[in-house]
């Protein structure tokens, strides 16, 4: 369960990195195109783009923090479930006495095996 959650988190992080790389390349292209505009207009556009990029980065970071909190919560649930399984196994499976219904063959004692040593 934890492996699946970690895989999903890695995929989300990879997608976020890809989106940021694409946006960076778009910004670089726009900056190349801005070279022909006056300096004041370039600075205004650059500041607006930086503000937009910062807002998007903050939104992505907030979402990743939510995902990490969910992963932590699910990890706790997984640990609790594992502890319950161990407790149930200890109480109900490991301490059962085998039933002796008199079945089997009477001559089995005459042929010892490695298990009986």
Secondary structure as the mmCIF struct_conf table of DSSP 4:
data_model
#
loop_
_struct_conf.conf_type_id
_struct_conf.id
_struct_conf.beg_label_comp_id
_struct_conf.beg_label_asym_id
_struct_conf.beg_label_seq_id
_struct_conf.end_label_comp_id
_struct_conf.end_label_asym_id
_struct_conf.end_label_seq_id
HELX_RH_AL_P HELX_RH_AL_P1 UNK A 2 UNK A 34
TURN_TY1_P TURN_TY1_P1 UNK A 35 UNK A 36
BEND BEND1 UNK A 37 UNK A 37
HELX_RH_AL_P HELX_RH_AL_P2 UNK A 39 UNK A 88
HELX_RH_PI_P HELX_RH_PI_P1 UNK A 89 UNK A 93
TURN_TY1_P TURN_TY1_P2 UNK A 94 UNK A 95
HELX_LH_PP_P HELX_LH_PP_P1 UNK A 96 UNK A 99
BEND BEND2 UNK A 102 UNK A 102
BEND BEND3 UNK A 104 UNK A 104
HELX_RH_3T_P HELX_RH_3T_P1 UNK A 106 UNK A 110
BEND BEND4 UNK A 111 UNK A 111
HELX_RH_3T_P HELX_RH_3T_P2 UNK A 114 UNK A 116
#
